[in-house]
Amino acid sequence: MHTVVLAAGKGTRLRPLTDDKPKGMVEVDGKPILTHCFEQVVELGAEELLVVVGYEKEQIIEHYGDDFQGVPITYTHQREQKGLAHALLTVEDHIDDDFMLILGDNVFNANLSDVVNRQQEQRADAAFLVEEVPWEEASRYGVCDTNKYGEITDVVEKPDDPPSNLVMTGFYTFTPAIFHACHLVQPSDRGEYEISEAIDLLIQSGHTIDAIRLDGWRSDIGYPEDRDAAEEHLQGQREATLEAPTQ
């Protein structure tokens, strides 16, 4: 699959870490967040990385160049930060088959392969990794409702009064049908073209979207304390590996 990595944001909530660099170049455990993202999707078999850049884009382009671990990189430019659906449309001309989408501010140690496998089995038109979070944190994310079959029936972006505490994590697979939905999205109250609205349009048009429960952990690097928490996770994981008995 091609893989889209959204990395155009300014990361205003991460200041002062983003005063002089794009969000994706903030280091977590000694390397940029984007490096963690790239490593994860390359391990899943990404054929090409389509990286959407914007704020301080030159730093990303100069750091990674034309490929990552032998996987070619194509950059597209989101000139104005108008939301994830708006960003996704910048890669439309490069994709004609199923693809992965990862938000370039997430670090995972989780079952991403389960999402990809579900898409490749053609059992659904899209699949998302989702997790339950504390109710007081749900309003930070796209909140999901599901039916008894584990299919997503509704998504609300950053609601003041969340209908559930099941949220999208920032890793998805889609068919190209998502682009048509993105073209139909209208600006939200926040003035952005929300990916959640595009997903709702897919659902309303009869597409099936599967929710894959998170098995492991992920960190959404939205605030400086999230970066610190992700580093603790990674360091603890490394220490556990070193202490594990050898056979």
C-alpha positions as CSV (number, residue, x, y, z in Angstrom):
1,M,0.0,0.0,0.0
2,H,0.9,3.6,-0.5
3,T,1.0,5.5,2.9
4,V,-0.1,9.0,3.5
5,V,1.6,10.8,6.4
6,L,0.0,14.1,7.5
7,A,2.7,16.5,8.7
8,A,1.6,20.0,7.8
9,G,0.5,21.3,11.2
10,K,2.1,24.0,13.3
11,G,1.8,22.2,16.6
12,T,0.8,25.3,18.5
13,R,-0.1,23.3,21.6
14,L,3.4,21.9,21.6
15,R,5.1,25.3,22.0
16,P,7.8,26.0,22.9
17,L,9.0,22.8,21.3
18,T,7.6,23.9,18.0
19,D,8.8,27.6,18.1
20,D,11.4,26.9,15.4
21,K,10.5,23.5,13.9
22,P,7.4,21.7,12.5
23,K,5.5,19.3,14.8
24,G,6.8,16.2,13.1
25,M,10.5,17.2,13.8
26,V,10.0,17.3,17.6
27,E,12.2,14.6,19.0
28,V,10.8,11.7,21.1
29,D,13.4,9.4,22.6
30,G,16.2,10.8,20.4
31,K,14.5,10.9,17.0
32,P,11.8,13.0,15.3
33,I,8.1,11.9,15.6
34,L,8.0,11.5,11.9
35,T,10.9,9.0,12.0
36,H,8.8,6.8,14.4
37,C,5.9,7.1,12.0
38,F,8.0,6.2,8.9
39,E,9.5,3.2,10.7
40,Q,6.1,1.9,11.6
41,V,4.6,2.0,8.2
42,V,7.7,0.8,6.4
43,E,7.6,-2.3,8.6
44,L,4.0,-2.7,7.4
45,G,5.2,-2.8,3.8
46,A,4.6,0.8,2.7
47,E,5.5,1.1,-1.0
48,E,5.7,4.9,-1.1
49,L,5.4,7.6,1.5
50,L,3.2,10.5,0.5
51,V,4.1,13.2,3.1
52,V,1.8,16.2,3.4
53,V,3.9,19.2,4.6
54,G,3.2,22.8,5.3
55,Y,4.6,24.7,8.3
56,E,8.4,24.9,8.1
57,K,8.2,22.2,5.4
58,E,11.8,22.8,4.3
59,Q,13.1,21.2,7.5
60,I,11.2,18.0,6.8
61,I,12.2,17.8,3.2
62,E,15.9,18.5,3.9
63,H,16.0,16.0,6.7
64,Y,14.5,13.0,4.9
65,G,15.2,13.8,1.2
66,D,13.8,11.5,-1.4
67,D,13.5,8.2,0.5
68,F,13.4,6.6,3.9
69,Q,15.1,3.2,4.3
70,G,14.8,2.7,0.5
71,V,11.1,3.6,0.4
72,P,10.5,6.6,-1.9
73,I,9.0,9.8,-0.5
74,T,6.8,12.2,-2.4
75,Y,5.9,15.5,-0.8
76,T,2.7,17.4,-1.2
77,H,2.0,20.9,0.2
78,Q,-1.0,22.0,2.2
79,R,-0.7,25.7,1.8
80,E,-3.3,26.5,4.5
81,Q,-4.0,24.4,7.6
82,K,-7.7,23.8,6.9
83,G,-8.1,20.4,8.5
84,L,-7.3,16.7,7.8
85,A,-9.8,16.3,4.9
86,H,-8.3,19.3,3.2
87,A,-4.8,17.9,3.7
88,L,-5.7,14.5,2.4
89,L,-6.9,15.9,-0.9
90,T,-3.4,17.1,-1.7
91,V,-2.4,13.5,-2.4
92,E,-5.5,12.5,-4.4
93,D,-3.7,12.4,-7.8
94,H,-1.1,10.0,-6.4
95,I,-3.4,7.3,-5.2
96,D,-5.6,4.8,-7.1
97,D,-5.9,1.9,-4.7
98,D,-6.2,1.2,-1.0
99,F,-3.8,3.1,1.2
100,M,-2.7,3.6,4.8
101,L,-3.1,7.0,6.5
102,I,-1.1,7.9,9.7
103,L,-1.2,11.2,11.5
104,G,2.4,12.5,11.8
105,D,2.1,13.3,15.5
106,N,1.4,9.8,16.8
107,V,3.8,7.2,18.2
108,F,2.5,3.6,18.3
109,N,3.5,0.3,19.7
110,A,0.4,-1.5,18.7
111,N,-1.4,-3.8,16.4
112,L,-1.3,-1.7,13.2
113,S,-1.0,-4.8,11.1
114,D,-4.5,-5.9,12.2
115,V,-5.9,-2.8,10.5
116,V,-3.9,-3.4,7.3
117,N,-4.9,-7.1,7.2
118,R,-8.6,-6.2,7.5
119,Q,-8.4,-3.9,4.6
120,Q,-6.4,-6.4,2.4
121,E,-9.0,-9.1,3.2
122,Q,-11.6,-6.7,1.6
123,R,-13.9,-7.2,4.5
124,A,-14.5,-3.5,4.8
125,D,-14.2,-0.3,2.8
126,A,-12.1,1.3,5.6
127,A,-10.6,0.3,8.9
128,F,-9.4,2.4,11.9
129,L,-7.5,1.6,15.0
130,V,-9.6,2.9,18.0
131,E,-9.1,2.9,21.7
132,E,-11.1,3.7,24.9
133,V,-9.7,6.8,26.7
134,P,-10.8,8.4,30.0
135,W,-14.1,10.3,29.4
136,E,-12.5,13.6,30.3
137,E,-10.0,13.2,27.4
138,A,-12.4,12.1,24.7
139,S,-13.2,15.6,23.6
140,R,-9.6,15.9,22.3
141,Y,-10.3,13.4,19.5
142,G,-12.7,12.1,16.9
143,V,-15.2,10.1,19.0
144,C,-16.8,6.9,17.5
145,D,-20.0,4.9,18.0
146,T,-20.0,1.3,16.8
147,N,-22.7,-1.4,16.3
148,K,-22.6,-5.0,17.6
149,Y,-20.5,-6.1,14.7
150,G,-17.7,-3.7,15.5
151,E,-18.5,-1.4,12.5
152,I,-18.3,2.4,13.0
153,T,-21.7,4.0,12.7
154,D,-20.9,7.6,13.7
155,V,-17.9,9.9,14.2
156,V,-17.9,13.3,15.9
157,E,-14.9,15.5,15.9
158,K,-13.8,16.9,19.2
159,P,-17.3,17.1,20.7
160,D,-17.9,19.2,23.9
161,D,-20.1,16.4,25.2
162,P,-18.7,13.1,23.8
163,P,-21.3,10.4,23.1
164,S,-18.7,7.7,24.0
165,N,-15.1,7.4,25.1
166,L,-14.1,5.3,22.0
167,V,-11.8,7.4,19.8
168,M,-9.9,7.2,16.6
169,T,-6.1,6.9,17.2
170,G,-4.6,8.3,14.1
171,F,-4.0,5.2,12.0
172,Y,-6.5,4.3,9.2
173,T,-6.8,2.4,5.9
174,F,-9.1,3.7,3.1
175,T,-10.1,3.1,-0.4
176,P,-10.0,6.0,-2.9
177,A,-13.7,6.6,-2.1
178,I,-12.6,8.8,0.8
179,F,-11.4,11.5,-1.7
180,H,-14.9,11.9,-3.1
181,A,-16.2,12.3,0.5
182,C,-13.5,14.9,1.3
183,H,-14.6,17.0,-1.7
184,L,-18.2,17.1,-0.2
185,V,-17.1,18.2,3.3
186,Q,-18.2,21.6,4.4
187,P,-16.2,23.7,6.9
188,S,-17.0,22.8,10.6
189,D,-17.6,25.3,13.4
190,R,-13.8,25.3,13.8
191,G,-13.5,26.4,10.2
192,E,-11.8,23.2,9.2
193,Y,-12.6,20.4,6.7
194,E,-12.8,17.5,9.2
195,I,-11.9,13.9,8.3
196,S,-14.7,12.8,10.6
197,E,-17.2,14.5,8.4
198,A,-15.8,12.7,5.3
199,I,-16.1,9.4,7.2
200,D,-19.7,10.1,8.1
201,L,-20.4,10.7,4.5
202,L,-18.9,7.3,3.6
203,I,-21.1,5.6,6.2
204,Q,-24.2,7.4,5.0
205,S,-23.5,6.2,1.4
206,G,-23.3,2.6,2.6
207,H,-19.6,2.0,3.0
208,T,-18.6,-0.4,5.8
209,I,-15.9,0.8,8.3
210,D,-14.4,-1.5,10.8
211,A,-13.1,-0.5,14.2
212,I,-10.0,-2.4,15.3
213,R,-9.4,-2.1,19.1
214,L,-6.0,-1.0,20.1
215,D,-3.8,-3.8,21.5
216,G,-0.7,-2.0,22.9
217,W,-0.2,1.7,23.4
218,R,0.0,4.9,21.4
219,S,0.9,8.5,22.3
220,D,-0.7,11.4,20.5
221,I,1.9,14.1,20.8
222,G,-0.3,17.1,21.3
223,Y,1.3,18.7,24.3
224,P,4.8,18.7,25.8
225,E,3.7,16.3,28.5
226,D,2.6,13.9,25.8
227,R,6.1,13.9,24.4
228,D,7.4,13.1,27.9
229,A,4.9,10.2,28.4
230,A,5.9,8.7,25.0
231,E,9.5,8.8,25.9
232,E,8.7,7.0,29.2
233,H,6.8,4.3,27.2
234,L,9.7,3.8,24.8
235,Q,12.4,3.7,27.4
236,G,10.4,1.3,29.5
237,Q,9.8,-0.9,26.5
238,R,13.6,-0.9,25.7
239,E,14.5,-1.8,29.3
240,A,12.0,-4.6,29.3
241,T,13.5,-6.0,26.2
242,L,17.0,-5.9,27.7
243,E,15.9,-7.6,30.9
244,A,14.0,-10.3,29.1
245,P,15.6,-13.7,29.6
246,T,17.3,-15.2,26.5
247,Q,16.7,-18.7,25.4
